[in-house]
Amino acid sequence: MGIVRASMAGTVWKFLVNEGDKVEVGQDVVILESMKMEIPIVTETAGTVTRIIATEGDFINVDDELLEIN
């Protein structure tokens, strides 16, 4: 099991995956917005998205959990 965490503080702009989707290592899964820039967050774990933890529009901090992959 792996947890995708935010690499920087910002607002969750968009999830690019849904629960049940299969993902590969290096795949963009979330877009954060910070200082008017869109920053993709990639997964370091392959598997299936089992839980989306954050919500679009949430402000998150560095290392906050975004989604879970099993």
PEBELZI-V413375 format. One record per helix or strand of 2 or more residues. SS is the DSSP state (A for helix, B for strand). FROM is the first residue (numbers start at 0). LEN is the number of residues. If there is no record, write none. Layout:
SS/FROM/LEN, SS/FROM/LEN
This chain:
B/1/4, B/9/6, B/21/2, B/27/7, B/36/6, B/46/6, B/58/2, B/64/5
